[in-house]
């Protein structure tokens, strides 16, 4: 059974040079059982990994094996959406349906809570002093200590609110994926990538591209490499040359990836029980197999551990059990 009711477009034969190595032997994996439900987001920070799921709670798991854990209960009946760890690993930003909480990861259980007022707080600047907030048609740079104060606003224009916004790797630019029109429910009409400065001036934008589904991963790998992924395709954009390159990861569909900031290693859950570890700088990868569907993943280079969030939101059932897997990796893509 496929994870998504998705369709596939025929892409032109544009590809990055990539070495795909399929893991011949299965690395040992430790599984810990969390609250029942699909693991939607997996965020690794230092010695901890945070997961959010259908259970509406946030789980903290101690690396490398998750045997030590903490459950952080959210507001009653409010589902957690975007989660993001601060660069120094001191806090976790969690957007719920009505509020945002900044969970203190050094004093587990303590938090700061604000009314979201229609905004999602989606990224920290590399120094942790600023945040990006997104509403339906607006993006703002805000002060972390005073999130209600906008330091700059980005005028995207019309009804083209962004799907994703990220600071670049050096914090000097802001990256957006913007649909051609909100009238298309998942952006099938196409998207553009945009680059802005933190003061609200647009620097450049890409040509229109299609990914067959709304993008749900965006990261600035280097100054000349921005990576965006949807459920069925991946694109690299070079803002300096304005060149777009599509590439295949060798799996039919993708869940929610996450990138380790320092190493630029990206954990990508794929269909057919594929689990991919992609080097965002070299564009080389290792492919492993999981026992059941994985919907999100993360990686810790410090502990050489892949963290796997299991579950399938489009086919709930026995596999949708909230398990989190911890798998030691002997080698890295090279």
C-alpha positions as CSV (number, residue, x, y, z in Angstrom):
1,X,0.0,0.0,0.0
2,X,1.4,3.4,-0.9
3,X,1.8,6.0,1.7
4,X,0.3,8.9,-0.3
5,X,-2.5,9.1,-2.8
6,X,0.0,10.7,-5.0
7,X,0.7,10.8,-8.7
8,X,4.0,11.0,-10.5
9,X,5.2,13.3,-13.2
10,X,7.8,12.3,-15.8
11,X,10.9,14.4,-15.1
12,X,13.5,15.3,-17.6
13,X,16.8,13.6,-17.3
14,X,18.4,16.3,-15.2
15,X,20.3,14.9,-12.2
16,X,23.2,15.6,-9.9
17,X,26.1,13.2,-9.8
18,X,25.2,11.0,-6.8
19,X,26.5,7.8,-5.4
20,X,23.8,5.5,-4.1
21,X,24.9,2.8,-1.8
22,X,22.4,0.3,-0.4
23,X,23.1,-1.0,3.0
24,X,23.8,-4.7,2.6
25,X,23.6,-5.6,6.3
26,X,21.0,-4.3,8.6
27,X,22.4,-2.2,11.4
28,X,21.0,-3.1,14.9
29,X,18.0,-0.9,15.9
30,X,16.6,-0.1,19.2
31,X,12.9,0.7,19.3
32,X,11.1,2.7,22.0
33,X,7.4,2.9,22.2
34,X,5.9,6.4,22.5
35,X,2.3,7.6,22.6
36,X,0.3,5.9,19.8
37,X,0.1,7.8,16.5
38,X,2.2,8.9,13.5
39,X,5.5,10.6,14.4
40,X,5.1,13.8,12.4
41,X,8.3,15.6,13.2
42,X,11.8,14.5,14.4
43,X,14.2,17.1,15.7
44,X,17.7,16.2,16.9
45,X,19.6,18.5,19.2
46,X,22.8,17.6,21.1
47,X,22.1,14.5,23.2
48,X,18.3,14.7,22.8
49,X,15.8,14.1,20.0
50,X,12.3,15.6,20.1
51,X,9.3,14.0,18.4
52,X,5.8,15.3,17.9
53,X,2.9,13.0,17.0
54,X,-0.9,12.5,16.8
55,X,-0.9,12.1,20.6
56,X,-0.7,15.9,20.9
57,X,2.3,15.6,23.2
58,X,6.0,16.2,22.7
59,X,8.5,13.4,23.6
60,X,12.1,13.9,24.4
61,X,14.4,10.9,23.9
62,X,18.0,10.7,25.2
63,X,20.5,9.6,22.6
64,X,21.9,7.2,21.6
65,X,19.1,4.7,22.4
66,X,16.1,6.6,23.7
67,X,16.0,4.6,26.9
68,X,15.6,7.8,28.9
69,X,12.6,9.9,27.9
70,X,10.4,12.7,29.0
71,X,6.8,13.4,28.0
72,X,5.8,17.1,27.6
73,X,2.1,17.5,27.6
74,X,0.8,20.3,25.4
75,X,-2.3,22.5,25.9
76,X,-5.5,20.4,26.1
77,X,-6.8,19.2,22.7
78,X,-4.3,21.3,20.7
79,X,-2.3,19.5,18.0
80,X,1.4,20.4,17.7
81,X,2.5,21.4,14.2
82,X,5.9,22.8,13.3
83,X,8.7,22.1,15.7
84,X,12.2,23.5,15.6
85,X,15.2,23.3,18.0
86,X,17.2,26.4,18.7
87,X,20.8,26.3,17.4
88,X,22.3,26.0,20.8
89,X,19.9,23.2,21.8
90,X,18.5,25.1,24.8
91,X,14.8,25.2,23.7
92,X,12.3,23.7,21.4
93,X,9.7,25.9,19.6
94,X,6.4,24.1,19.1
95,X,3.4,25.6,17.2
96,X,0.1,24.4,18.4
97,X,-3.3,25.3,16.9
98,X,-3.7,28.4,18.9
99,X,-0.5,29.0,20.8
100,X,3.3,28.6,20.5
101,X,5.4,27.2,23.3
102,X,9.1,27.6,23.8
103,X,10.0,24.5,25.8
104,X,13.1,24.7,27.9
105,X,15.3,21.7,27.1
106,X,17.6,22.3,30.0
107,X,14.8,22.5,32.6
108,X,12.5,20.0,31.1
109,X,8.8,20.8,31.7
110,X,9.2,24.5,31.8
111,X,8.1,26.7,28.9
112,X,7.1,30.1,27.7
113,X,3.7,30.4,26.0
114,X,2.4,33.0,23.6
115,X,-0.8,33.4,21.5
116,X,0.2,32.6,17.9
117,X,-2.3,35.1,16.4
118,X,-2.4,33.2,13.2
119,X,1.4,32.9,12.8
120,X,3.7,29.9,12.7
121,X,7.2,30.4,14.1
122,X,9.3,28.2,11.8
123,X,13.0,28.9,12.2
124,X,15.7,30.4,14.3
125,X,18.6,32.5,13.0
126,X,22.0,30.7,13.5
127,X,22.7,32.9,16.5
128,X,19.3,32.2,18.0
129,X,18.4,35.8,18.4
130,X,15.8,36.1,15.7
131,X,12.8,34.0,14.5
132,X,10.9,33.7,11.3
133,X,7.1,33.8,11.6
134,X,4.7,33.0,8.7
135,X,1.1,33.8,8.4
136,X,-1.1,33.1,5.3
137,X,0.4,35.8,3.1
138,X,3.2,37.3,5.3
139,X,6.6,36.5,6.6
140,X,8.3,38.5,9.4
141,X,11.6,38.5,11.1
142,X,11.0,38.9,14.9
143,X,13.1,39.3,18.0
144,X,13.3,36.0,20.0
145,X,13.0,37.9,23.3
146,X,10.1,39.9,22.0
147,X,8.3,37.7,19.4
148,X,5.4,40.1,19.0
149,X,7.8,42.8,17.6
150,X,8.5,42.6,13.9
151,X,12.0,43.6,13.0
152,X,11.3,43.3,9.2
153,X,8.4,42.2,7.0
154,X,8.7,40.4,3.7
155,X,6.1,41.5,1.1
156,X,5.7,38.3,-0.9
157,X,2.7,39.8,-2.8
158,X,-0.9,38.8,-3.5
159,X,-2.2,35.5,-2.0
160,X,1.1,33.7,-2.5
161,X,1.9,33.0,1.1
162,X,5.0,30.7,1.6
163,X,4.9,27.1,2.4
164,X,8.3,27.2,4.1
165,X,10.7,29.9,5.3
166,X,14.2,29.3,6.5
167,X,17.3,31.4,7.4
168,X,20.3,30.6,5.3
169,X,23.3,28.8,6.8
170,X,25.0,32.1,7.7
171,X,21.8,33.9,8.7
172,X,22.4,36.7,6.1
173,X,19.5,35.6,3.9
174,X,16.0,34.3,4.2
175,X,14.8,31.5,1.9
176,X,11.2,30.9,0.9
177,X,9.2,28.4,-1.2
178,X,6.2,30.3,-2.6
179,X,3.3,28.7,-4.6
180,X,2.2,30.4,-7.8
181,X,-1.3,30.5,-6.4
182,X,-3.0,29.5,-3.1
183,X,-5.9,28.3,-5.3
184,X,-4.0,25.1,-5.9
185,X,-4.5,23.0,-2.8
186,X,-1.0,21.5,-2.9
187,X,0.8,23.9,-5.2
188,X,0.5,21.7,-8.3
189,X,0.6,24.8,-10.5
190,X,4.2,25.3,-9.5
191,X,6.5,27.1,-7.0
192,X,9.3,29.6,-6.9
193,X,12.2,29.8,-4.5
194,X,13.0,33.3,-3.2
195,X,15.9,34.8,-1.4
196,X,15.5,37.9,0.8
197,X,17.8,39.9,3.1
198,X,16.8,40.1,6.8
199,X,15.7,43.7,6.3
200,X,12.9,42.7,4.0
201,X,14.5,43.3,0.5
202,X,14.1,40.6,-2.1
203,X,17.4,39.6,-3.6
204,X,16.5,37.0,-6.3
205,X,13.9,34.4,-7.2
206,X,14.1,31.2,-9.2
207,X,12.3,30.1,-12.3
208,X,9.0,28.3,-11.7
209,X,9.3,24.6,-10.9
210,X,7.0,21.8,-10.1
211,X,7.4,19.1,-7.5
212,X,4.0,17.3,-7.9
213,X,3.2,18.1,-4.3
214,X,3.6,20.9,-1.8
215,X,7.2,21.2,-0.6
216,X,7.7,20.2,3.1
217,X,11.5,20.5,3.4
218,X,13.6,23.6,2.7
219,X,17.2,24.2,3.8
220,X,20.1,26.3,2.8
221,X,23.0,23.9,2.6
222,X,25.6,26.4,1.4
223,X,25.6,29.8,-0.2
224,X,25.2,28.3,-3.6
225,X,22.9,25.4,-2.7
226,X,19.3,25.5,-1.5
227,X,17.6,22.1,-1.2
228,X,13.8,21.7,-1.4
229,X,11.8,18.4,-1.2
230,X,8.2,17.3,-1.6
231,X,6.7,13.9,-1.3
232,X,7.7,12.9,-4.8
233,X,10.6,15.1,-5.9
234,X,13.6,17.1,-4.9
235,X,15.2,20.2,-6.3
236,X,18.5,22.0,-5.8
237,X,18.6,25.8,-6.5
238,X,21.8,27.8,-6.9
239,X,20.8,31.4,-6.1
240,X,24.1,32.8,-7.5
241,X,23.5,31.3,-11.0
242,X,19.7,30.9,-10.6
243,X,20.1,27.3,-11.8
244,X,17.5,24.7,-10.8
245,X,18.4,21.0,-10.9
246,X,16.0,18.1,-10.2
247,X,17.2,14.9,-8.8
248,X,16.0,11.5,-7.7
249,X,16.7,9.8,-4.4
250,X,15.7,6.4,-5.6
251,X,12.5,6.1,-3.6
252,X,8.9,6.5,-4.8
253,X,7.8,8.9,-2.1
254,X,9.2,10.7,0.9
255,X,8.0,11.5,4.4
256,X,9.3,14.5,6.5
257,X,13.1,14.8,6.3
258,X,15.3,16.8,8.7
259,X,18.9,18.2,8.4
260,X,21.6,18.3,11.0
261,X,22.8,21.9,10.7
262,X,26.5,21.4,11.2
263,X,27.1,18.3,9.2
264,X,24.5,19.0,6.5
265,X,23.4,15.3,6.8
266,X,19.8,14.9,5.9
267,X,17.7,11.9,7.1
268,X,14.9,11.1,4.6
269,X,12.2,8.5,5.2
270,X,11.1,7.0,1.9
271,X,8.4,4.7,0.6
272,X,8.9,0.9,0.4
273,X,10.5,1.1,3.9
274,X,13.5,3.0,2.5
275,X,15.5,5.2,4.9
276,X,18.1,7.5,3.2
277,X,21.0,9.4,4.8
278,X,21.9,12.2,2.3
279,X,25.0,14.4,2.5
280,X,23.6,17.8,1.4
281,X,27.1,19.1,0.5
282,X,28.3,16.1,-1.6
283,X,24.8,14.9,-2.7
284,X,25.8,11.4,-2.0
285,X,23.7,9.0,0.0
286,X,23.3,5.7,1.9
287,X,20.1,3.8,1.8
288,X,18.8,1.5,4.5
289,X,15.7,-0.5,5.1
290,X,13.2,-0.1,7.9
291,X,10.8,-2.7,9.3
292,X,7.6,-0.7,8.7
293,X,6.6,2.7,7.3
294,X,8.7,5.6,8.6
295,X,7.2,9.1,8.4
296,X,9.9,11.3,9.8
297,X,13.6,10.9,10.6
298,X,16.6,12.7,12.0
299,X,20.4,12.1,12.4
300,X,23.0,12.8,15.1
301,X,26.6,12.8,13.9
302,X,27.7,13.0,17.5
303,X,26.1,9.6,18.3
304,X,26.3,8.3,14.7
305,X,22.6,7.5,15.1
306,X,19.6,7.6,12.8
307,X,16.4,8.4,14.6
308,X,13.3,7.0,12.9
309,X,9.7,8.2,13.6
310,X,7.3,5.4,12.5
311,X,3.7,5.6,11.4
312,X,1.7,6.3,8.2
313,X,-0.9,9.0,8.5
314,X,-2.6,7.9,5.2
315,X,-3.0,4.3,6.2
316,X,-3.5,4.1,10.0
317,X,-3.2,0.6,11.5
318,X,-0.7,-1.6,13.2
319,X,2.3,0.3,11.7
320,X,0.9,3.5,13.1
321,X,2.0,2.8,16.6
322,X,4.2,5.7,17.6
323,X,7.5,3.8,17.8
324,X,10.8,5.6,17.6
325,X,13.8,3.7,16.3
326,X,17.5,4.4,17.1
327,X,19.9,2.9,14.6
328,X,23.7,3.1,14.9
329,X,25.5,3.9,11.6
330,X,28.9,2.5,10.9
331,X,29.7,4.6,7.8
332,X,28.7,7.9,6.3
333,X,28.0,8.9,2.7
334,X,31.2,9.6,0.8
